[in-house]
Amino acid sequence: MFPRMNGYAWCSKQCYIALANIMTAAAAEGIDSCPMEGFEKALVEKTLGIDSHQHEVAVVVALGFRQEAQTTRRRKPLSEIVEFI
């Protein structure tokens, strides 16, 4: 029926649950975050000194403080975008 997902694929998807909590907690403390995919897994594991026979990197998140204040968002009023009928 459905193809079976391998262990790494399943675990990496589960990491997004923890990632969402990390990003929410960071935002509550005024810390910016940015999740990243498409990274070079082997290079990240080597750089961090991770034994890839025991552990694997599934997701990367950058945390920090922005250098300058965020620009004001310019949004149109809801009445200009949505028409209720």
Rosetta blueprint (number, residue, H / E / L):
1 M L
2 F L
3 P L
4 R L
5 M L
6 N L
7 G H
8 Y H
9 A H
10 W H
11 C H
12 S H
13 K H
14 Q H
15 C H
16 Y H
17 I H
18 A H
19 L H
20 A H
21 N H
22 I H
23 M H
24 T H
25 A H
26 A H
27 A H
28 A H
29 E L
30 G L
31 I L
32 D E
33 S E
34 C E
35 P E
36 M E
37 E L
38 G L
39 F L
40 E L
41 K H
42 A H
43 L H
44 V H
45 E H
46 K H
47 T H
48 L L
49 G L
50 I L
51 D L
52 S L
53 H L
54 Q L
55 H L
56 E L
57 V L
58 A L
59 V L
60 V E
61 V E
62 A E
63 L E
64 G E
65 F L
66 R L
67 Q L
68 E L
69 A L
70 Q L
71 T L
72 T L
73 R L
74 R L
75 R L
76 K L
77 P L
78 L H
79 S H
80 E H
81 I H
82 V L
83 E L
84 F L
85 I L
